[in-house]
Amino acid sequence: MVIKISKKASSTKIRQELKKLSGKPASTGFNAKKYFGKLVRALDGEAYQKKVRNEWN
């Protein structure tokens, strides 16, 4: 969240805006653990890397 404060804002106005920010809970973001290990692949990681890197030759 972004709050714009002008240079001429009083200290009480700034404190009010900061209170608005502190009252809101922080965003938790993306829960990667929910999807950990869910992707199923039928190929070996090492074999895939060798194949992809060999394309440059």
PyMOL Python script that loads the backbone (N, CA, C, O; Angstrom):
from pymol import cmd

cmd.read_pdbstr("""\
ATOM      1  N   MET A   1       0.843  -1.174   0.000  1.00  0.00           N
ATOM      2  CA  MET A   1       0.000   0.000   0.000  1.00  0.00           C
ATOM      3  C   MET A   1       0.888   1.236   0.000  1.00  0.00           C
ATOM      4  O   MET A   1       1.917   1.267   0.675  1.00  0.00           O
ATOM      5  N   VAL A   2       0.498   2.229  -0.741  1.00  0.00           N
ATOM      6  CA  VAL A   2       1.266   3.456  -0.849  1.00  0.00           C
ATOM      7  C   VAL A   2       0.413   4.610  -0.351  1.00  0.00           C
ATOM      8  O   VAL A   2      -0.755   4.746  -0.715  1.00  0.00           O
ATOM      9  N   ILE A   3       1.016   5.430   0.482  1.00  0.00           N
ATOM     10  CA  ILE A   3       0.341   6.634   0.965  1.00  0.00           C
ATOM     11  C   ILE A   3       1.202   7.822   0.577  1.00  0.00           C
ATOM     12  O   ILE A   3       2.387   7.882   0.907  1.00  0.00           O
ATOM     13  N   LYS A   4       0.603   8.751  -0.116  1.00  0.00           N
ATOM     14  CA  LYS A   4       1.319   9.955  -0.524  1.00  0.00           C
ATOM     15  C   LYS A   4       1.093  11.044   0.523  1.00  0.00           C
ATOM     16  O   LYS A   4      -0.040  11.353   0.893  1.00  0.00           O
ATOM     17  N   ILE A   5       2.192  11.609   0.984  1.00  0.00           N
ATOM     18  CA  ILE A   5       2.124  12.683   1.978  1.00  0.00           C
ATOM     19  C   ILE A   5       2.822  13.891   1.382  1.00  0.00           C
ATOM     20  O   ILE A   5       3.968  13.798   0.942  1.00  0.00           O
ATOM     21  N   SER A   6       2.146  15.004   1.368  1.00  0.00           N
ATOM     22  CA  SER A   6       2.745  16.214   0.809  1.00  0.00           C
ATOM     23  C   SER A   6       3.780  16.776   1.776  1.00  0.00           C
ATOM     24  O   SER A   6       3.800  16.438   2.960  1.00  0.00           O
ATOM     25  N   LYS A   7       4.627  17.629   1.251  1.00  0.00           N
ATOM     26  CA  LYS A   7       5.668  18.247   2.078  1.00  0.00           C
ATOM     27  C   LYS A   7       5.074  19.148   3.154  1.00  0.00           C
ATOM     28  O   LYS A   7       5.682  19.352   4.205  1.00  0.00           O
ATOM     29  N   LYS A   8       3.902  19.678   2.895  1.00  0.00           N
ATOM     30  CA  LYS A   8       3.274  20.627   3.824  1.00  0.00           C
ATOM     31  C   LYS A   8       2.361  19.939   4.838  1.00  0.00           C
ATOM     32  O   LYS A   8       1.675  20.620   5.600  1.00  0.00           O
ATOM     33  N   ALA A   9       2.336  18.617   4.866  1.00  0.00           N
ATOM     34  CA  ALA A   9       1.454  17.889   5.772  1.00  0.00           C
ATOM     35  C   ALA A   9       1.907  18.090   7.218  1.00  0.00           C
ATOM     36  O   ALA A   9       3.100  18.133   7.519  1.00  0.00           O
ATOM     37  N   SER A  10       0.918  18.211   8.097  1.00  0.00           N
ATOM     38  CA  SER A  10       1.243  18.392   9.506  1.00  0.00           C
ATOM     39  C   SER A  10       1.628  17.052  10.133  1.00  0.00           C
ATOM     40  O   SER A  10       1.364  15.990   9.570  1.00  0.00           O
ATOM     41  N   SER A  11       2.253  17.123  11.301  1.00  0.00           N
ATOM     42  CA  SER A  11       2.690  15.893  11.958  1.00  0.00           C
ATOM     43  C   SER A  11       1.501  15.044  12.386  1.00  0.00           C
ATOM     44  O   SER A  11       1.605  13.817  12.417  1.00  0.00           O
ATOM     45  N   THR A  12       0.370  15.670  12.716  1.00  0.00           N
ATOM     46  CA  THR A  12      -0.814  14.902  13.106  1.00  0.00           C
ATOM     47  C   THR A  12      -1.374  14.136  11.905  1.00  0.00           C
ATOM     48  O   THR A  12      -1.820  12.997  12.041  1.00  0.00           O
ATOM     49  N   LYS A  13      -1.346  14.758  10.754  1.00  0.00           N
ATOM     50  CA  LYS A  13      -1.813  14.107   9.533  1.00  0.00           C
ATOM     51  C   LYS A  13      -0.932  12.898   9.203  1.00  0.00           C
ATOM     52  O   LYS A  13      -1.432  11.848   8.798  1.00  0.00           O
ATOM     53  N   ILE A  14       0.369  13.055   9.378  1.00  0.00           N
ATOM     54  CA  ILE A  14       1.302  11.963   9.113  1.00  0.00           C
ATOM     55  C   ILE A  14       1.053  10.818  10.089  1.00  0.00           C
ATOM     56  O   ILE A  14       1.056   9.656   9.685  1.00  0.00           O
ATOM     57  N   ARG A  15       0.842  11.124  11.349  1.00  0.00           N
ATOM     58  CA  ARG A  15       0.570  10.095  12.352  1.00  0.00           C
ATOM     59  C   ARG A  15      -0.728   9.352  12.046  1.00  0.00           C
ATOM     60  O   ARG A  15      -0.806   8.137  12.228  1.00  0.00           O
ATOM     61  N   GLN A  16      -1.734  10.067  11.589  1.00  0.00           N
ATOM     62  CA  GLN A  16      -3.001   9.434  11.229  1.00  0.00           C
ATOM     63  C   GLN A  16      -2.811   8.436  10.085  1.00  0.00           C
ATOM     64  O   GLN A  16      -3.353   7.330  10.116  1.00  0.00           O
ATOM     65  N   GLU A  17      -2.042   8.837   9.086  1.00  0.00           N
ATOM     66  CA  GLU A  17      -1.797   7.960   7.941  1.00  0.00           C
ATOM     67  C   GLU A  17      -0.987   6.729   8.353  1.00  0.00           C
ATOM     68  O   GLU A  17      -1.239   5.630   7.859  1.00  0.00           O
ATOM     69  N   LEU A  18      -0.020   6.908   9.251  1.00  0.00           N
ATOM     70  CA  LEU A  18       0.770   5.779   9.726  1.00  0.00           C
ATOM     71  C   LEU A  18      -0.073   4.816  10.552  1.00  0.00           C
ATOM     72  O   LEU A  18       0.158   3.607  10.512  1.00  0.00           O
ATOM     73  N   LYS A  19      -1.041   5.328  11.295  1.00  0.00           N
ATOM     74  CA  LYS A  19      -1.944   4.464  12.059  1.00  0.00           C
ATOM     75  C   LYS A  19      -2.772   3.598  11.124  1.00  0.00           C
ATOM     76  O   LYS A  19      -3.028   2.431  11.419  1.00  0.00           O
ATOM     77  N   LYS A  20      -3.191   4.163   9.998  1.00  0.00           N
ATOM     78  CA  LYS A  20      -3.960   3.402   9.020  1.00  0.00           C
ATOM     79  C   LYS A  20      -3.142   2.216   8.510  1.00  0.00           C
ATOM     80  O   LYS A  20      -3.675   1.124   8.311  1.00  0.00           O
ATOM     81  N   LEU A  21      -1.850   2.440   8.304  1.00  0.00           N
ATOM     82  CA  LEU A  21      -0.986   1.372   7.815  1.00  0.00           C
ATOM     83  C   LEU A  21      -0.760   0.291   8.868  1.00  0.00           C
ATOM     84  O   LEU A  21      -0.788  -0.899   8.554  1.00  0.00           O
ATOM     85  N   SER A  22      -0.541   0.694  10.092  1.00  0.00           N
ATOM     86  CA  SER A  22      -0.218  -0.285  11.124  1.00  0.00           C
ATOM     87  C   SER A  22      -1.429  -1.128  11.516  1.00  0.00           C
ATOM     88  O   SER A  22      -1.257  -2.214  12.071  1.00  0.00           O
ATOM     89  N   GLY A  23      -2.627  -0.670  11.248  1.00  0.00           N
ATOM     90  CA  GLY A  23      -3.819  -1.410  11.616  1.00  0.00           C
ATOM     91  C   GLY A  23      -4.142  -2.557  10.690  1.00  0.00           C
ATOM     92  O   GLY A  23      -4.910  -3.445  11.060  1.00  0.00           O
ATOM     93  N   LYS A  24      -3.580  -2.567   9.496  1.00  0.00           N
ATOM     94  CA  LYS A  24      -3.894  -3.605   8.514  1.00  0.00           C
ATOM     95  C   LYS A  24      -2.899  -4.757   8.633  1.00  0.00           C
ATOM     96  O   LYS A  24      -1.702  -4.524   8.801  1.00  0.00           O
ATOM     97  N   PRO A  25      -3.379  -5.990   8.550  1.00  0.00           N
ATOM     98  CA  PRO A  25      -2.461  -7.128   8.597  1.00  0.00           C
ATOM     99  C   PRO A  25      -1.629  -7.216   7.332  1.00  0.00           C
ATOM    100  O   PRO A  25      -2.078  -6.821   6.256  1.00  0.00           O
ATOM    101  N   ALA A  26      -0.437  -7.726   7.460  1.00  0.00           N
ATOM    102  CA  ALA A  26       0.455  -7.859   6.307  1.00  0.00           C
ATOM    103  C   ALA A  26      -0.023  -8.978   5.399  1.00  0.00           C
ATOM    104  O   ALA A  26      -0.628  -9.948   5.855  1.00  0.00           O
ATOM    105  N   SER A  27       0.247  -8.838   4.145  1.00  0.00           N
ATOM    106  CA  SER A  27      -0.103  -9.869   3.177  1.00  0.00           C
ATOM    107  C   SER A  27       0.782 -11.090   3.408  1.00  0.00           C
ATOM    108  O   SER A  27       1.989 -10.958   3.608  1.00  0.00           O
ATOM    109  N   THR A  28       0.194 -12.255   3.380  1.00  0.00           N
ATOM    110  CA  THR A  28       0.962 -13.475   3.621  1.00  0.00           C
ATOM    111  C   THR A  28       1.713 -13.927   2.386  1.00  0.00           C
ATOM    112  O   THR A  28       2.683 -14.677   2.499  1.00  0.00           O
ATOM    113  N   GLY A  29       1.294 -13.496   1.220  1.00  0.00           N
ATOM    114  CA  GLY A  29       1.986 -13.859  -0.002  1.00  0.00           C
ATOM    115  C   GLY A  29       1.547 -15.204  -0.542  1.00  0.00           C
ATOM    116  O   GLY A  29       0.422 -15.641  -0.300  1.00  0.00           O
ATOM    117  N   PHE A  30       2.417 -15.847  -1.259  1.00  0.00           N
ATOM    118  CA  PHE A  30       2.134 -17.105  -1.940  1.00  0.00           C
ATOM    119  C   PHE A  30       2.586 -18.269  -1.073  1.00  0.00           C
ATOM    120  O   PHE A  30       3.717 -18.272  -0.588  1.00  0.00           O
ATOM    121  N   ASN A  31       1.732 -19.247  -0.872  1.00  0.00           N
ATOM    122  CA  ASN A  31       2.054 -20.416  -0.075  1.00  0.00           C
ATOM    123  C   ASN A  31       2.596 -21.511  -0.997  1.00  0.00           C
ATOM    124  O   ASN A  31       1.826 -22.271  -1.583  1.00  0.00           O
ATOM    125  N   ALA A  32       3.920 -21.586  -1.122  1.00  0.00           N
ATOM    126  CA  ALA A  32       4.538 -22.554  -2.014  1.00  0.00           C
ATOM    127  C   ALA A  32       4.460 -23.970  -1.468  1.00  0.00           C
ATOM    128  O   ALA A  32       4.473 -24.928  -2.241  1.00  0.00           O
ATOM    129  N   LYS A  33       4.381 -24.120  -0.152  1.00  0.00           N
ATOM    130  CA  LYS A  33       4.316 -25.452   0.449  1.00  0.00           C
ATOM    131  C   LYS A  33       3.066 -26.206   0.002  1.00  0.00           C
ATOM    132  O   LYS A  33       3.043 -27.437  -0.002  1.00  0.00           O
ATOM    133  N   LYS A  34       2.045 -25.471  -0.369  1.00  0.00           N
ATOM    134  CA  LYS A  34       0.799 -26.087  -0.816  1.00  0.00           C
ATOM    135  C   LYS A  34       1.011 -26.920  -2.077  1.00  0.00           C
ATOM    136  O   LYS A  34       0.344 -27.936  -2.269  1.00  0.00           O
ATOM    137  N   TYR A  35       1.937 -26.495  -2.935  1.00  0.00           N
ATOM    138  CA  TYR A  35       2.160 -27.144  -4.214  1.00  0.00           C
ATOM    139  C   TYR A  35       3.449 -27.959  -4.265  1.00  0.00           C
ATOM    140  O   TYR A  35       3.767 -28.536  -5.305  1.00  0.00           O
ATOM    141  N   PHE A  36       4.192 -28.017  -3.171  1.00  0.00           N
ATOM    142  CA  PHE A  36       5.471 -28.715  -3.151  1.00  0.00           C
ATOM    143  C   PHE A  36       5.286 -30.206  -3.422  1.00  0.00           C
ATOM    144  O   PHE A  36       4.506 -30.874  -2.744  1.00  0.00           O
ATOM    145  N   GLY A  37       5.995 -30.711  -4.396  1.00  0.00           N
ATOM    146  CA  GLY A  37       5.950 -32.125  -4.721  1.00  0.00           C
ATOM    147  C   GLY A  37       4.740 -32.541  -5.533  1.00  0.00           C
ATOM    148  O   GLY A  37       4.535 -33.739  -5.733  1.00  0.00           O
ATOM    149  N   LYS A  38       3.940 -31.623  -6.004  1.00  0.00           N
ATOM    150  CA  LYS A  38       2.727 -31.967  -6.743  1.00  0.00           C
ATOM    151  C   LYS A  38       2.967 -32.170  -8.235  1.00  0.00           C
ATOM    152  O   LYS A  38       2.167 -32.819  -8.910  1.00  0.00           O
ATOM    153  N   LEU A  39       4.052 -31.625  -8.748  1.00  0.00           N
ATOM    154  CA  LEU A  39       4.330 -31.729 -10.173  1.00  0.00           C
ATOM    155  C   LEU A  39       4.941 -33.093 -10.468  1.00  0.00           C
ATOM    156  O   LEU A  39       5.992 -33.435  -9.925  1.00  0.00           O
ATOM    157  N   VAL A  40       4.301 -33.856 -11.308  1.00  0.00           N
ATOM    158  CA  VAL A  40       4.768 -35.194 -11.633  1.00  0.00           C
ATOM    159  C   VAL A  40       5.338 -35.169 -13.045  1.00  0.00           C
ATOM    160  O   VAL A  40       4.664 -34.793 -14.004  1.00  0.00           O
ATOM    161  N   ARG A  41       6.596 -35.578 -13.143  1.00  0.00           N
ATOM    162  CA  ARG A  41       7.246 -35.622 -14.450  1.00  0.00           C
ATOM    163  C   ARG A  41       7.711 -37.035 -14.719  1.00  0.00           C
ATOM    164  O   ARG A  41       8.067 -37.772 -13.799  1.00  0.00           O
ATOM    165  N   ALA A  42       7.704 -37.398 -15.958  1.00  0.00           N
ATOM    166  CA  ALA A  42       8.114 -38.743 -16.337  1.00  0.00           C
ATOM    167  C   ALA A  42       9.556 -38.777 -16.819  1.00  0.00           C
ATOM    168  O   ALA A  42       9.983 -39.792 -17.368  1.00  0.00           O
ATOM    169  N   LEU A  43      10.325 -37.700 -16.633  1.00  0.00           N
ATOM    170  CA  LEU A  43      11.688 -37.691 -17.117  1.00  0.00           C
ATOM    171  C   LEU A  43      12.664 -37.378 -15.990  1.00  0.00           C
ATOM    172  O   LEU A  43      12.305 -36.787 -14.971  1.00  0.00           O
ATOM    173  N   ASP A  44      13.890 -37.787 -16.202  1.00  0.00           N
ATOM    174  CA  ASP A  44      14.950 -37.581 -15.231  1.00  0.00           C
ATOM    175  C   ASP A  44      15.495 -36.158 -15.379  1.00  0.00           C
ATOM    176  O   ASP A  44      15.717 -35.691 -16.496  1.00  0.00           O
ATOM    177  N   GLY A  45      15.707 -35.479 -14.269  1.00  0.00           N
ATOM    178  CA  GLY A  45      16.188 -34.104 -14.307  1.00  0.00           C
ATOM    179  C   GLY A  45      17.556 -33.969 -14.932  1.00  0.00           C
ATOM    180  O   GLY A  45      17.802 -33.057 -15.722  1.00  0.00           O
ATOM    181  N   GLU A  46      18.448 -34.878 -14.579  1.00  0.00           N
ATOM    182  CA  GLU A  46      19.801 -34.826 -15.130  1.00  0.00           C
ATOM    183  C   GLU A  46      19.798 -35.081 -16.632  1.00  0.00           C
ATOM    184  O   GLU A  46      20.509 -34.405 -17.376  1.00  0.00           O
ATOM    185  N   ALA A  47      19.007 -36.046 -17.084  1.00  0.00           N
ATOM    186  CA  ALA A  47      18.927 -36.352 -18.517  1.00  0.00           C
ATOM    187  C   ALA A  47      18.348 -35.157 -19.275  1.00  0.00           C
ATOM    188  O   ALA A  47      18.790 -34.848 -20.381  1.00  0.00           O
ATOM    189  N   TYR A  48      17.372 -34.494 -18.686  1.00  0.00           N
ATOM    190  CA  TYR A  48      16.775 -33.322 -19.331  1.00  0.00           C
ATOM    191  C   TYR A  48      17.800 -32.194 -19.479  1.00  0.00           C
ATOM    192  O   TYR A  48      17.889 -31.565 -20.533  1.00  0.00           O
ATOM    193  N   GLN A  49      18.578 -31.940 -18.411  1.00  0.00           N
ATOM    194  CA  GLN A  49      19.582 -30.880 -18.469  1.00  0.00           C
ATOM    195  C   GLN A  49      20.633 -31.171 -19.531  1.00  0.00           C
ATOM    196  O   GLN A  49      21.042 -30.277 -20.271  1.00  0.00           O
ATOM    197  N   LYS A  50      21.069 -32.425 -19.603  1.00  0.00           N
ATOM    198  CA  LYS A  50      22.060 -32.792 -20.619  1.00  0.00           C
ATOM    199  C   LYS A  50      21.503 -32.585 -22.022  1.00  0.00           C
ATOM    200  O   LYS A  50      22.209 -32.103 -22.908  1.00  0.00           O
ATOM    201  N   LYS A  51      20.251 -32.944 -22.224  1.00  0.00           N
ATOM    202  CA  LYS A  51      19.610 -32.788 -23.529  1.00  0.00           C
ATOM    203  C   LYS A  51      19.508 -31.309 -23.896  1.00  0.00           C
ATOM    204  O   LYS A  51      19.828 -30.932 -25.024  1.00  0.00           O
ATOM    205  N   VAL A  52      19.074 -30.480 -22.975  1.00  0.00           N
ATOM    206  CA  VAL A  52      18.883 -29.059 -23.251  1.00  0.00           C
ATOM    207  C   VAL A  52      20.220 -28.372 -23.486  1.00  0.00           C
ATOM    208  O   VAL A  52      20.341 -27.538 -24.384  1.00  0.00           O
ATOM    209  N   ARG A  53      21.212 -28.711 -22.694  1.00  0.00           N
ATOM    210  CA  ARG A  53      22.530 -28.078 -22.845  1.00  0.00           C
ATOM    211  C   ARG A  53      23.239 -28.557 -24.101  1.00  0.00           C
ATOM    212  O   ARG A  53      24.091 -27.848 -24.636  1.00  0.00           O
ATOM    213  N   ASN A  54      22.907 -29.724 -24.572  1.00  0.00           N
ATOM    214  CA  ASN A  54      23.534 -30.267 -25.763  1.00  0.00           C
ATOM    215  C   ASN A  54      23.010 -29.574 -27.023  1.00  0.00           C
ATOM    216  O   ASN A  54      23.635 -29.673 -28.079  1.00  0.00           O
ATOM    217  N   GLU A  55      21.892 -28.883 -26.934  1.00  0.00           N
ATOM    218  CA  GLU A  55      21.323 -28.188 -28.100  1.00  0.00           C
ATOM    219  C   GLU A  55      22.220 -27.045 -28.574  1.00  0.00           C
ATOM    220  O   GLU A  55      22.117 -26.622 -29.726  1.00  0.00           O
ATOM    221  N   TRP A  56      23.092 -26.541 -27.710  1.00  0.00           N
ATOM    222  CA  TRP A  56      23.953 -25.422 -28.078  1.00  0.00           C
ATOM    223  C   TRP A  56      25.119 -25.882 -28.959  1.00  0.00           C
ATOM    224  O   TRP A  56      25.716 -25.071 -29.667  1.00  0.00           O
ATOM    225  N   ASN A  57      25.438 -27.149 -28.921  1.00  0.00           N
ATOM    226  CA  ASN A  57      26.579 -27.668 -29.704  1.00  0.00           C
ATOM    227  C   ASN A  57      26.196 -27.912 -31.126  1.00  0.00           C
ATOM    228  O   ASN A  57      27.027 -28.347 -31.923  1.00  0.00           O
TER     229      ASN A  57
END
""", "prot")
cmd.dss("prot")
cmd.show_as("cartoon", "prot")
cmd.util.cbc("prot")
cmd.orient("prot")
